[in-house]
Structure formats: C-alpha cells, structure tokens
C-alpha cells in the first residue's frame, strides 16, 4: 500500500463459494468453471476478522473491513449482519452484496429477484 501511496483500504471476503461436487475429480478454481452451484459463505467474514488480527495495531487502522458473507435473499441475512456487528467493533459497514451478477445468478440455488408474485 505504501509503495503506491495508499493510506487506507477497504477489505471484504468473497460472499459466495463454488460447490465442489462429489462427481468432479478436480476442484473448480473459478465460479464459471462448471455448472455446479455456488453458495453464500458466511465464514468469509470470520476469515476477514482472523486476517486482520494478524496485522499490528496501528497498521490495522488503515483497513476498513466490510461484512459481505450473507445471503441477501434470506430474511436471516439481517441477523447475520447484526451478529457480526456485535462480535467485533472493527466492522465499518456492509460490502459487496450479490443479488444479480451475470451467470452467477443462475448458479445460486436462490430466489430470482424481480419475480412477480400474485396472491
């Protein structure tokens, strides 16, 4: 960061991980490698916290960690964000929220946003 004149940085994990299906001999390295589903990954926020713990006190203040490991189509997502805010005071907000994202939307086993529901 110093080399390029950056004083601060925003950091967050990846909100989704690619499922490695039992029948696939090779681990997928990219979300479009195959047609296996992707799933929301709440552990990503804990991994960010753990990584920040390894940074010294004054240096840690240069980072603004954001929560992103929740499923935005699940009403429990709000509870996850609230729990993460309660477990540490280092969070600075909510980061990337993936609702619709090219082919990734079709690889999640979730609600399709924009759907019209009639009662």
Secondary structure in CASP SS format (residue, H / E / C, confidence):
PFRMAT SS
TARGET T0000
AUTHOR 0000-0000-0000
METHOD secondary structure of the structure
MODEL  1
X C 1.00
X H 1.00
X H 1.00
X H 1.00
X C 1.00
X C 1.00
X C 1.00
X C 1.00
X E 1.00
X E 1.00
X E 1.00
X C 1.00
X C 1.00
X C 1.00
X C 1.00
X E 1.00
X E 1.00
X E 1.00
X C 1.00
X C 1.00
X C 1.00
X C 1.00
X C 1.00
X C 1.00
X C 1.00
X C 1.00
X C 1.00
X C 1.00
X C 1.00
X C 1.00
X C 1.00
X C 1.00
X C 1.00
X C 1.00
X C 1.00
X C 1.00
X C 1.00
X E 1.00
X E 1.00
X E 1.00
X C 1.00
X C 1.00
X H 1.00
X H 1.00
X H 1.00
X H 1.00
X H 1.00
X H 1.00
X H 1.00
X H 1.00
X H 1.00
X H 1.00
X H 1.00
X C 1.00
X C 1.00
X C 1.00
X H 1.00
X H 1.00
X H 1.00
X H 1.00
X C 1.00
X C 1.00
X E 1.00
X E 1.00
X E 1.00
X E 1.00
X E 1.00
X C 1.00
X C 1.00
X C 1.00
X C 1.00
X C 1.00
X C 1.00
X C 1.00
X C 1.00
X C 1.00
X H 1.00
X H 1.00
X H 1.00
X H 1.00
X H 1.00
X H 1.00
X H 1.00
X H 1.00
X H 1.00
X H 1.00
X H 1.00
X C 1.00
X C 1.00
X C 1.00
X C 1.00
X C 1.00
X E 1.00
X E 1.00
X C 1.00
X C 1.00
X C 1.00
X C 1.00
X C 1.00
X C 1.00
X C 1.00
X C 1.00
X C 1.00
X H 1.00
X H 1.00
X H 1.00
X H 1.00
X E 1.00
X C 1.00
X C 1.00
X C 1.00
X C 1.00
X C 1.00
X C 1.00
X C 1.00
X C 1.00
X C 1.00
X C 1.00
X C 1.00
END
